[in-house]
Amino acid sequence: MTNERKIWEAAMLLVRQHGVAAAEVARREARKRRSAEEELTRFVWCWIARLTTELLRSAPAAHERVH
């Protein structure tokens, strides 16, 4: 399993557990990781926050294609 897939799965789990608050939960976790030692962890939480926002969006953006 790729790391990208694991991150998507983490985002989906967060949405299942926290619903519409999932993106804020992920952003809060990212803010907690401010030290240099936790830079990669912070990056991952920011990525998860972006994905949860995408998952919760009700409609595609105007520039996105829909299959």
Secondary structure, 3 states (H helix, E strand, C coil): CCHHHHHHHHHHHHHHHHHHHHHHHHHHHHHHCCCHHHHHHHHHHHHHHHHHHHHHCCCCCCCCCCC
